[in-house]
């Protein structure tokens, strides 16, 4: 059969195609291993990030999603299999697609996260606010509620990816007004758990991450997560200073001014 193609699959290397085809041949078995009690596990499609993965049908978007797992494991198909199985089990248990649609307390989370703007290639931009008008004490008070909200926001970002031309997003973490006292045990635990979930179950969905309005005494926090992240992920991260001009200098090469809020050096005025 002719291989279905889109703009992203056409960029696959020969080695990536070889790994992908090897992974696809065992998808029915992987689905069965992930859900051993499910009678039709070998044949029933499973949705990841809004894309249907049918173990018995070729599809370009599905190929792009599967490639995320292969690339995250540096083309090690055996490791990619395990990562995919773990992700399927986690998604079945956590149900992130449902979390993306669940109502969350606007008084707590309403100003803590936003999707706004795109880069020239169409990548959506996600903002996470950890200071300023956000009461982080309330945000991190209930770990389960925080994780439902935060994973839901991540899932919303993934739903903006078409997996035909765009399969990654840009993230901005804003620490304006954050003090040393803000680093509570609850916030540390929440940050650690979220980092692990996104590393394990959302591989290769990040194009670039900016840490903005970071006070000098908090820049060390960035390095705390170094052991949890791959070198490739760390290379995507950039810590910026305080103020719109400083932030804009780092972000405008990636996000056009018209798509970037004024407080980050752009000209856009999002209704936050």
Secondary structure in CASP SS format (residue, H / E / C, confidence):
PFRMAT SS
TARGET T0000
AUTHOR 0000-0000-0000
METHOD secondary structure of the structure
MODEL  1
X C 1.00
X C 1.00
X C 1.00
X C 1.00
X C 1.00
X C 1.00
X C 1.00
X C 1.00
X H 1.00
X H 1.00
X H 1.00
X C 1.00
X C 1.00
X H 1.00
X H 1.00
X H 1.00
X H 1.00
X H 1.00
X H 1.00
X H 1.00
X H 1.00
X H 1.00
X H 1.00
X H 1.00
X H 1.00
X C 1.00
X H 1.00
X H 1.00
X H 1.00
X H 1.00
X H 1.00
X H 1.00
X H 1.00
X H 1.00
X C 1.00
X C 1.00
X C 1.00
X C 1.00
X C 1.00
X C 1.00
X C 1.00
X C 1.00
X C 1.00
X C 1.00
X C 1.00
X E 1.00
X E 1.00
X E 1.00
X C 1.00
X C 1.00
X E 1.00
X E 1.00
X E 1.00
X C 1.00
X C 1.00
X C 1.00
X C 1.00
X C 1.00
X C 1.00
X H 1.00
X H 1.00
X H 1.00
X H 1.00
X H 1.00
X H 1.00
X H 1.00
X H 1.00
X H 1.00
X H 1.00
X H 1.00
X H 1.00
X H 1.00
X C 1.00
X C 1.00
X C 1.00
X C 1.00
X H 1.00
X H 1.00
X H 1.00
X H 1.00
X H 1.00
X H 1.00
X H 1.00
X H 1.00
X H 1.00
X H 1.00
X H 1.00
X H 1.00
X H 1.00
X H 1.00
X H 1.00
X H 1.00
X H 1.00
X H 1.00
X C 1.00
X H 1.00
X H 1.00
X H 1.00
X H 1.00
X H 1.00
X H 1.00
X C 1.00
X C 1.00
X C 1.00
X C 1.00
X H 1.00
X H 1.00
X H 1.00
X H 1.00
X C 1.00
X C 1.00
X C 1.00
X E 1.00
X E 1.00
X E 1.00
X E 1.00
X E 1.00
X E 1.00
X C 1.00
X C 1.00
X C 1.00
X C 1.00
X C 1.00
X E 1.00
X E 1.00
X E 1.00
X E 1.00
X E 1.00
X E 1.00
X C 1.00
X C 1.00
X C 1.00
X C 1.00
X C 1.00
X C 1.00
X H 1.00
X H 1.00
X H 1.00
X H 1.00
X C 1.00
X C 1.00
X C 1.00
X H 1.00
X H 1.00
X H 1.00
X H 1.00
X H 1.00
X H 1.00
X H 1.00
X H 1.00
X H 1.00
X H 1.00
X H 1.00
X H 1.00
X H 1.00
X H 1.00
X H 1.00
X H 1.00
X H 1.00
X C 1.00
X C 1.00
X C 1.00
X C 1.00
X C 1.00
X C 1.00
X C 1.00
X C 1.00
X C 1.00
X E 1.00
X E 1.00
X E 1.00
X E 1.00
X E 1.00
X E 1.00
X C 1.00
X C 1.00
X C 1.00
X C 1.00
X C 1.00
X H 1.00
X H 1.00
X H 1.00
X C 1.00
X C 1.00
X H 1.00
X H 1.00
X H 1.00
X H 1.00
X H 1.00
X H 1.00
X H 1.00
X H 1.00
X H 1.00
X H 1.00
X H 1.00
X H 1.00
X H 1.00
X H 1.00
X H 1.00
X H 1.00
X H 1.00
X C 1.00
X C 1.00
X C 1.00
X C 1.00
X E 1.00
X E 1.00
X E 1.00
X E 1.00
X E 1.00
X E 1.00
X E 1.00
X C 1.00
X C 1.00
X C 1.00
X H 1.00
X H 1.00
X H 1.00
X H 1.00
X H 1.00
X H 1.00
X H 1.00
X H 1.00
X H 1.00
X C 1.00
X H 1.00
X H 1.00
X H 1.00
X C 1.00
X C 1.00
X H 1.00
X H 1.00
X H 1.00
X H 1.00
X H 1.00
X C 1.00
X E 1.00
X E 1.00
X E 1.00
X C 1.00
X C 1.00
X C 1.00
X C 1.00
X H 1.00
X H 1.00
X H 1.00
X H 1.00
X H 1.00
X H 1.00
X H 1.00
X H 1.00
X C 1.00
X C 1.00
X C 1.00
X C 1.00
X C 1.00
X H 1.00
X H 1.00
X H 1.00
X C 1.00
X E 1.00
X H 1.00
X H 1.00
X H 1.00
X C 1.00
X C 1.00
X C 1.00
X E 1.00
X C 1.00
X C 1.00
X C 1.00
X C 1.00
END
